Amino acid sequence: MLTLLGIQPESVEIDKFGSWVEVGMVLAAIIAGIITILVPLLSRKRKAKKSNTPAVLGYPKNFDWDVHSRLHEILTELRVRTDSARTQLLQFHNTGHFLDGISMKKMSLTHESLENGVSSEMGIKRDLLVSLCIEGLKLLLKDDPKIYLTSSLDDSWCKQLLQSSNVVAFSFLPIRKSNQITGYLMTQWCSWNKADSIDENVVSQEIEDSRVLCEVQLQLQTAKDY
């Protein structure tokens, strides 16, 4: 029949082969298109999943959870070893400007470890103007881990703040980055019984060691910012 119509059987076979080639090319094009669309989409979803938790909690993507967990561990170890009521890490920062354009120098409590039953100072040590704490900062600049009695300080806003938190004795050291003071590490005692039993040599060594560990962790966080 095909011969009678002037069509050679061989040509039919060739047409079938060509049709399969065309179908294959179409399928290949469809698969390539799907891959082109899906791969970037899946990649974006994976990246979003990795950064989703910090974004939801208001933290930047480069926020290092391990660093800040370790800082809390350092403060807790210092508090336990010195038998103190509070250990704290405060950091200096700029927020806003005065009318003359000068930057407002402030400090905030960023990490804290508390003995059971001791109140936190997180709510009151936030965006504190450095100018309010000049007397205390003068002691900080001595870079001496000695024990200071709150009652022995000159009357000042800083002394009143300590008394309002029932601090009877404290020790603190500056925290540095690139030889610049960026904050301080502090340990506080709120009981005369514990303050009277302080071994100043032990406390001095413990807070010195803790300062070094804090500086290392903060430096790691700084490295994450670049």
ROSELUM-67945 format. One record per residue: residue number from 1; x, y, z of N, C-alpha, C in turn. Coordinates in pm, whole numbers, plus 50000, padded with zeros to 5 digits. Atoms other than C-alpha are relative to their C-alpha. Example, Ala and Ser with C-alpha at 12.3 -4.5 7.8 and 13.67 -1.06 7.14 Angstrom:
BEGIN
(1; (50089; 49881; 50000); (51230; 49550; 50780); (50090; 50120; 50000))
(2; (49918; 49881; 49994); (51367; 49894; 50714); (49923; 50109; 50073))
END
This chain:
BEGIN
(1; (50083; 49880; 50000); (50000; 50000; 50000); (50087; 50125; 50000))
(2; (49911; 49885; 49994); (50277; 50245; 50095); (50071; 50022; 49869))
(3; (49930; 49991; 50129); (50451; 50159; 49767); (49908; 50057; 49894))
(4; (50096; 49949; 50097); (50137; 50224; 49569); (49979; 50150; 50015))
(5; (50018; 49856; 49976); (50109; 50568; 49730); (50126; 50080; 49974))
(6; (49875; 49931; 50030); (50464; 50648; 49636); (50086; 50029; 50119))
(7; (49924; 49978; 49876); (50598; 50629; 49989); (50087; 49879; 50027))
(8; (49909; 50109; 49975); (50903; 50420; 50059); (50000; 49965; 50148))
(9; (49998; 50041; 49858); (50904; 50219; 50384); (50117; 50058; 50077))
(10; (49881; 49949; 49929); (51255; 50340; 50463); (49976; 50142; 50051))
(11; (50023; 49861; 49960); (51131; 50700; 50472); (49913; 50009; 50124))
(12; (50084; 50003; 49879); (50869; 50609; 50731); (50085; 49978; 50123))
(13; (49912; 50027; 49887); (51135; 50468; 50959); (50080; 50123; 50038))
(14; (49920; 49879; 49974); (51339; 50784; 50923); (49915; 50105; 50069))
(15; (50088; 49903; 49938); (51039; 50999; 51011); (49973; 49966; 50146))
(16; (50020; 50042; 49862); (50975; 50792; 51324); (50120; 50036; 50087))
(17; (49877; 49971; 49926); (51332; 50834; 51433); (50010; 50150; 50029))
(18; (49994; 49855; 49982); (51316; 51209; 51375); (49901; 50048; 50104))
(19; (50102; 49961; 49902); (50998; 51233; 51581); (50049; 49974; 50142))
(20; (49947; 50033; 49866); (51162; 51058; 51876); (50109; 50099; 50042))
(21; (49894; 49902; 49970); (51458; 51294; 51852); (49938; 50132; 50045))
(22; (50067; 49875; 49964); (51225; 51594; 51862); (49936; 49991; 50138))
(23; (50060; 50019; 49867); (51038; 51453; 52161); (50106; 50006; 50108))
(24; (49891; 50000; 49903); (51365; 51394; 52341); (50054; 50139; 50025))
(25; (49951; 49864; 49985); (51479; 51748; 52273); (49904; 50085; 50082))
(26; (50101; 49925; 49923); (51153; 51888; 52409); (50006; 49965; 50147))
(27; (49991; 50042; 49860); (51177; 51678; 52725); (50125; 50054; 50067))
(28; (49874; 49949; 49945); (51540; 51781; 52774); (49987; 50149; 50032))
(29; (50020; 49857; 49978); (51440; 52146; 52739); (49914; 50025; 50124))
(30; (50088; 49986; 49884); (51160; 52103; 52995); (50075; 49971; 50130))
(31; (49923; 50037; 49880); (51391; 51928; 53245); (50101; 50108; 50034))
(32; (49902; 49893; 49977); (51658; 52195; 53199); (49933; 50123; 50059))
(33; (50072; 49885; 49946); (51399; 52464; 53264); (49961; 49981; 50145))
(34; (50037; 50030; 49861); (51277; 52294; 53580); (50121; 50013; 50092))
(35; (49877; 49993; 49919); (51634; 52258; 53708); (50043; 50145; 50020))
(36; (49961; 49859; 49993); (51708; 52623; 53627); (49916; 50077; 50102))
(37; (50089; 49931; 49906); (51408; 52733; 53834); (50014; 49947; 50143))
(38; (50004; 50062; 49867); (51425; 52484; 54123); (50130; 50017; 50078))
(39; (49872; 49994; 49928); (51798; 52494; 54205); (50018; 50131; 50075))
(40; (49989; 49874; 49924); (51811; 52868; 54291); (49896; 50013; 50110))
(41; (50107; 49992; 49901); (51477; 52839; 54473); (50033; 49920; 50124))
(42; (49963; 50085; 49886); (51595; 52550; 54691); (50118; 50059; 50075))
(43; (49884; 49938; 49937); (51923; 52730; 54756); (49958; 50116; 50089))
(44; (50049; 49888; 49919); (51739; 53040; 54876); (49927; 49951; 50124))
(45; (50074; 50056; 49885); (51517; 52827; 55101); (50096; 49949; 50106))
(46; (49901; 50051; 49903); (51822; 52661; 55259); (50066; 50115; 50075))
(47; (49938; 49884; 49937); (51984; 52998; 55325); (49904; 50067; 50097))
(48; (50101; 49937; 49913); (51661; 53137; 55468); (49980; 49919; 50127))
(49; (50018; 50087; 49884); (51628; 52836; 55696); (50112; 50017; 50100))
(50; (49885; 49985; 49912); (51979; 52884; 55833); (49994; 50130; 50078))
(51; (49999; 49869; 49935); (51927; 53251; 55913); (49864; 50038; 50058))
(52; (50136; 49966; 49961); (51558; 53233; 56004); (49987; 50029; 50148))
(53; (50014; 49982; 49856); (51593; 53198; 56382); (50056; 50133; 50048))
(54; (49950; 49869; 49958); (51825; 53499; 56436); (49915; 50114; 49949))
(55; (50080; 49891; 50055); (51610; 53712; 56208); (49871; 50017; 50080))
(56; (50126; 49993; 49926); (51293; 53625; 56397); (50022; 50062; 50137))
(57; (49971; 49949; 49866); (51455; 53707; 56731); (50062; 50139; 49998))
(58; (49947; 49865; 50009); (51589; 54036; 56602); (50151; 50010; 50001))
(59; (49855; 49998; 50001); (51955; 53935; 56587); (50052; 50002; 49857))
(60; (49943; 50000; 50135); (52180; 53998; 56286); (50042; 49860; 49958))
(61; (49967; 50131; 50051); (52272; 53707; 56061); (50136; 49951; 50050))
(62; (49867; 50041; 49957); (52633; 53712; 56185); (50009; 49982; 50152))
(63; (50001; 50020; 49855); (52525; 53677; 56550); (50047; 49858; 50031))
(64; (49941; 50130; 49968); (52735; 53394; 56693); (49945; 49951; 50134))
(65; (50063; 50051; 49879); (52525; 53198; 56941); (50100; 49931; 50091))
(66; (49902; 50072; 49919); (52820; 52987; 57057); (50084; 50097; 50083))
(67; (49920; 49900; 49929); (53023; 53296; 57150); (49926; 50051; 50122))
(68; (50075; 49940; 49888); (52748; 53441; 57366); (49961; 49896; 50105))
(69; (50022; 50107; 49902); (52670; 53107; 57528); (50126; 49981; 50085))
(70; (49874; 50016; 49928); (53037; 53078; 57618); (50023; 50116; 50098))
(71; (49986; 49885; 49911); (53037; 53430; 57767); (49917; 49980; 50128))
(72; (50083; 50028; 49882); (52750; 53331; 57997); (50063; 49890; 50086))
(73; (49933; 50106; 49925); (52941; 53017; 58096); (50118; 50056; 50079))
(74; (49886; 49937; 49932); (53248; 53226; 58182); (49954; 50077; 50122))
(75; (50053; 49922; 49888); (53040; 53457; 58401); (49950; 49908; 50112))
(76; (50051; 50093; 49899); (52875; 53164; 58577); (50114; 49934; 50076))
(77; (49883; 50061; 49934); (53209; 52995; 58646); (50067; 50099; 50093))
(78; (49940; 49896; 49914); (53347; 53323; 58783); (49916; 50021; 50125))
(79; (50088; 49978; 49885); (53045; 53371; 59008); (50011; 49886; 50101))
(80; (49991; 50116; 49911); (53067; 53018; 59148); (50135; 49996; 50072))
(81; (49865; 50009; 49942); (53443; 53029; 59206); (50029; 50112; 50100))
(82; (49979; 49889; 49908); (53426; 53366; 59383); (49888; 50010; 50103))
(83; (50115; 50002; 49908); (53100; 53284; 59568); (49934; 50137; 50006))
(84; (50060; 49867; 50007); (52954; 53614; 59451); (49853; 49992; 49960))
(85; (50143; 49997; 50031); (52594; 53722; 59391); (49974; 50025; 49852))
(86; (50016; 49968; 50141); (52633; 53866; 59041); (50136; 50010; 49931))
(87; (49886; 49971; 50086); (52885; 53861; 58762); (49943; 50058; 49871))
(88; (50058; 49926; 50113); (52836; 54095; 58468); (50105; 50040; 49898))
(89; (49919; 49943; 50107); (52977; 54204; 58136); (49923; 50120; 49946))
(90; (50059; 49879; 50054); (52901; 54562; 58036); (50086; 50049; 49885))
(91; (49927; 49952; 50116); (52995; 54717; 57703); (49961; 50144; 49967))
(92; (50022; 49860; 50036); (53034; 55079; 57595); (49951; 50008; 49855))
(93; (50051; 49982; 50136); (52854; 55207; 57287); (49953; 50144; 49982))
(94; (50052; 49867; 50032); (52727; 55521; 57114); (49854; 49987; 49958))
(95; (50141; 49997; 50041); (52357; 55599; 57082); (49952; 50144; 50000))
(96; (50051; 49864; 50009); (52237; 55933; 56956); (50109; 50105; 50017))
(97; (49908; 49888; 49988); (52398; 56277; 56973); (49934; 50113; 50079))
(98; (50048; 49880; 49934); (52369; 56588; 57184); (49974; 50107; 49893))
(99; (50033; 49896; 50097); (52248; 56911; 57019); (50124; 50060; 49935))
(100; (49876; 49945; 50058); (52609; 57020; 56967); (50069; 49900; 49909))
(101; (49943; 50098; 50093); (52671; 56705; 56762); (50091; 49897; 50064))
(102; (49911; 50094; 49932); (52883; 56524; 57022); (49925; 49869; 50027))
(103; (50063; 50130; 49983); (52811; 56151; 57037); (49978; 49969; 50148))
(104; (50030; 50041; 49862); (52643; 56020; 57353); (50073; 49870; 50032))
(105; (49928; 50120; 49958); (52874; 55774; 57526); (49916; 49928; 50105))
(106; (50086; 50076; 49910); (52671; 55501; 57691); (50060; 49862; 50027))
(107; (49960; 50137; 49972); (52709; 55156; 57840); (49876; 49919; 50034))
(108; (50114; 50089; 49974); (52478; 54858; 57868); (50049; 49866; 50051))
(109; (49975; 50135; 49951); (52473; 54530; 58056); (49957; 49902; 49891))
(110; (50030; 50093; 50110); (52494; 54259; 57789); (49995; 49854; 50043))
(111; (49999; 50138; 49953); (52560; 53940; 57989); (50005; 50003; 50153))
(112; (50009; 49999; 49854); (52484; 53850; 58350); (49973; 49859; 50052))
(113; (50026; 50126; 49931); (52496; 53549; 58582); (49962; 50032; 50143))
(114; (50055; 49966; 49869); (52296; 53551; 58906); (49992; 49879; 50093))
(115; (50025; 50102; 49898); (52290; 53352; 59228); (49849; 49990; 50019))
(116; (50144; 50019; 49977); (51947; 53207; 59308); (49947; 50103; 50100))
(117; (50063; 49903; 49911); (51722; 53472; 59458); (50052; 50142; 49986))
(118; (49942; 49867; 50018); (51935; 53768; 59346); (49936; 50066; 49878))
(119; (50066; 49928; 50109); (51765; 54031; 59129); (50099; 50039; 49890))
(120; (49918; 49960; 50115); (51895; 54116; 58784); (50009; 50152; 49989))
(121; (49984; 49857; 50027); (52030; 54458; 58691); (49983; 50031; 49852))
(122; (50013; 49982; 50145); (51954; 54409; 58322); (49907; 50117; 49966))
(123; (50096; 49894; 50029); (51661; 54651; 58339); (50051; 50140; 50029))
(124; (49954; 49866; 49962); (51850; 54939; 58501); (50135; 50036; 49938))
(125; (49870; 49972; 50063); (52191; 54905; 58335); (49987; 49987; 49848))
(126; (50024; 50000; 50144); (52073; 54977; 57982); (50006; 50143; 49949))
(127; (49983; 49866; 50057); (52180; 55277; 57776); (50031; 50104; 50108))
(128; (49961; 49906; 49894); (52337; 55439; 58084); (50103; 50098; 49945))
(129; (49902; 49900; 50041); (52518; 55764; 58012); (50128; 49982; 50082))
(130; (49872; 50019; 49932); (52885; 55721; 58093); (50026; 50115; 50098))
(131; (49977; 49883; 49915); (52884; 56071; 58245); (49941; 49984; 50139))
(132; (50059; 50023; 49868); (52670; 55939; 58533); (50092; 49918; 50090))
(133; (49920; 50097; 49925); (52937; 55690; 58638); (50148; 50036; 50003))
(134; (49861; 49956; 50007); (53255; 55898; 58630); (50082; 49947; 50117))
(135; (49924; 50044; 49882); (53358; 55807; 58986); (50037; 49853; 49990))
(136; (49971; 50143; 50014); (53330; 55437; 58917); (50099; 49973; 49888))
(137; (49911; 50021; 50114); (53506; 55464; 58581); (50144; 50041; 50033))
(138; (49865; 49962; 49957); (53800; 55638; 58747); (50069; 49881; 50068))
(139; (49944; 50120; 49937); (53848; 55325; 58957); (50031; 49894; 49895))
(140; (49982; 50100; 50106); (53810; 55108; 58646); (50130; 50022; 49924))
(141; (49879; 49967; 50076); (54096; 55290; 58472); (50127; 49959; 50073))
(142; (49883; 50047; 49925); (54331; 55174; 58748); (50038; 49857; 49959))
(143; (49976; 50138; 50047); (54298; 54823; 58598); (50053; 49913; 50114))
(144; (49958; 50071; 49880); (54324; 54672; 58945); (49883; 49913; 50049))
(145; (50109; 50090; 49959); (54120; 54362; 59047); (49973; 49998; 50151))
(146; (50019; 49997; 49855); (54113; 54467; 59414); (49851; 50001; 50034))
(147; (50138; 49999; 49952); (53796; 54438; 59621); (49967; 50140; 50053))
(148; (50044; 49869; 49955); (53613; 54768; 59669); (49874; 49984; 50085))
(149; (50120; 49998; 49917); (53362; 54824; 59949); (49913; 50118; 49956))
(150; (50090; 49895; 50045); (53059; 55021; 59838); (49993; 50114; 50101))
(151; (50010; 49899; 49894); (53044; 55202; 60171); (50120; 50094; 50003))
(152; (49879; 49918; 49997); (53397; 55335; 60119); (50007; 50099; 49883))
(153; (49998; 49910; 50115); (53315; 55514; 59792); (49949; 50138; 50038))
(154; (50053; 49864; 49981); (53260; 55888; 59776); (49854; 50002; 49953))
(155; (50140; 49989; 50039); (52896; 55989; 59752); (49989; 50038; 49852))
(156; (50016; 49977; 50144); (52794; 55973; 59388); (49880; 49920; 49950))
(157; (50109; 50076; 50062); (52525; 55844; 59152); (50038; 49853; 49989))
(158; (49952; 50137; 50014); (52737; 55534; 59097); (49987; 49923; 50132))
(159; (50012; 50063; 49869); (52747; 55458; 59471); (49854; 49971; 50032))
(160; (50142; 50021; 49975); (52370; 55501; 59497); (49945; 49884; 49918))
(161; (50044; 50111; 50084); (52320; 55260; 59208); (50040; 49866; 50062))
(162; (49953; 50123; 49936); (52530; 54996; 59382); (49919; 49969; 50126))
(163; (50076; 50021; 49877); (52348; 55046; 59711); (49857; 49957; 49971))
(164; (50137; 50038; 50035); (52008; 55020; 59542); (49990; 49854; 49957))
(165; (49997; 50142; 50038); (52113; 54674; 59418); (50060; 49913; 50110))
(166; (49951; 50072; 49882); (52235; 54573; 59767); (50143; 49949; 49983))
(167; (49861; 50040; 50020); (52598; 54552; 59652); (50084; 50055; 50116))
(168; (49917; 49955; 49887); (52828; 54562; 59956); (50147; 50001; 49962))
(169; (49860; 50004; 50045); (53152; 54480; 59773); (50002; 49958; 49853))
(170; (49991; 50034; 50142); (53267; 54446; 59413); (50145; 50006; 49952))
(171; (49871; 49995; 50067); (53563; 54396; 59184); (49973; 50007; 49851))
(172; (50021; 49993; 50144); (53593; 54490; 58819); (50130; 50031; 49927))
(173; (49884; 49978; 50086); (53841; 54504; 58531); (49952; 50041; 49862))
(174; (50039; 49958; 50136); (53831; 54673; 58191); (50017; 49888; 49898))
(175; (49992; 50091; 50114); (53770; 54469; 57876); (50055; 50081; 49882))
(176; (49938; 49926; 50110); (53983; 54567; 57576); (49989; 49926; 49867))
(177; (49986; 50049; 50137); (53978; 54523; 57200); (50099; 50092; 49931))
(178; (49897; 49920; 50068); (54286; 54637; 57010); (50049; 50113; 50090))
(179; (49947; 49905; 49901); (54413; 54812; 57326); (49904; 50114; 50033))
(180; (50100; 49899; 49966); (54093; 55015; 57353); (49898; 49940; 50097))
(181; (50099; 50048; 49902); (53862; 54980; 57655); (49862; 50006; 49938))
(182; (50133; 50007; 50061); (53526; 54865; 57522); (49892; 49958; 50100))
(183; (50097; 50041; 49900); (53361; 54752; 57846); (50071; 49956; 50126))
(184; (49935; 50052; 49880); (53426; 54586; 58179); (49929; 49877; 50054))
(185; (50049; 50122; 49933); (53384; 54262; 58371); (49989; 50030; 50148))
(186; (50024; 49963; 49860); (53237; 54293; 58720); (49942; 49883; 50077))
(187; (50059; 50098; 49909); (53164; 54066; 59013); (49957; 50073; 50127))
(188; (50059; 49928; 49888); (52944; 54175; 59305); (49963; 49903; 50112))
(189; (50046; 50075; 49883); (52878; 54050; 59658); (49891; 50081; 50069))
(190; (50115; 49931; 49939); (52546; 54134; 59823); (49975; 49955; 50145))
(191; (50012; 50048; 49862); (52606; 53975; 60163); (50130; 50027; 50074))
(192; (49879; 49973; 49923); (52846; 54088; 60435); (50068; 49871; 50043))
(193; (49940; 50128; 49960); (52895; 53726; 60541); (50095; 49949; 49892))
(194; (49915; 50046; 50110); (53033; 53638; 60198); (50112; 50100; 49971))
(195; (49897; 49898; 50024); (53217; 53969; 60157); (50114; 49989; 50101))
(196; (49897; 50011; 49896); (53400; 53914; 60486); (50090; 49879; 49979))
(197; (49922; 50122; 50019); (53518; 53570; 60374); (50073; 49997; 49865))
(198; (49935; 49995; 50131); (53659; 53686; 60039); (50151; 49983; 50014))
(199; (49854; 50012; 50012); (54011; 53568; 59960); (50039; 50086; 49879))
(200; (49974; 49904; 50107); (54130; 53867; 59760); (50098; 49946; 49895))
(201; (49905; 50057; 50096); (54419; 53675; 59600); (49929; 49906; 49902))
(202; (50074; 50093; 50085); (54182; 53407; 59470); (49910; 50077; 49904))
(203; (50090; 49920; 50083); (53930; 53663; 59344); (50076; 50072; 49890))
(204; (49920; 49926; 50098); (54199; 53866; 59172); (50041; 49911; 49883))
(205; (49956; 50092; 50105); (54329; 53564; 58982); (49882; 49954; 49917))
(206; (50118; 50049; 50072); (53980; 53441; 58891); (49946; 50105; 49903))
(207; (50056; 49898; 50087); (53863; 53773; 58752); (50098; 50037; 49889))
(208; (49899; 49978; 50105); (54192; 53822; 58564); (49986; 49895; 49891))
(209; (50013; 50109; 50097); (54155; 53482; 58400); (49870; 50013; 49919))
(210; (50130; 49987; 50068); (53788; 53545; 58320); (50002; 50116; 49900))
(211; (49991; 49888; 50093); (53871; 53878; 58162); (50066; 49956; 49868))
(212; (49931; 50048; 50120); (54114; 53711; 57921); (49906; 49916; 49914))
(213; (50093; 50086; 50073); (53852; 53452; 57826); (49891; 50082; 49932))
(214; (50104; 49914; 50059); (53588; 53722; 57767); (50055; 50076; 49880))
(215; (49940; 49925; 50111); (53824; 53923; 57548); (50018; 49911; 49878))
(216; (49984; 50094; 50111); (53895; 53616; 57337); (49867; 49977; 49930))
(217; (50132; 50026; 50058); (53524; 53544; 57288); (49946; 50122; 49925))
(218; (50046; 49879; 50067); (53444; 53905; 57201); (50078; 50025; 49872))
(219; (49921; 49986; 50121); (53728; 53906; 56952); (49950; 49905; 49891))
(220; (50057; 50095; 50096); (53578; 53598; 56788); (49874; 50056; 49938))
(221; (50122; 49939; 50053); (53247; 53781; 56755); (50034; 50113; 49903))
(222; (49958; 49892; 50089); (53427; 54079; 56601); (50043; 49945; 49866))
(223; (49955; 50062; 50124); (53586; 53848; 56345); (49883; 49958; 49913))
(224; (50119; 50041; 50075); (53236; 53731; 56244); (49938; 50117; 49924))
(225; (50061; 49883; 50060); (53144; 54088; 56150); (50062; 50036; 49866))
(226; (49929; 49964; 50123); (53388; 54095; 55858); (49994; 49885; 49900))
END
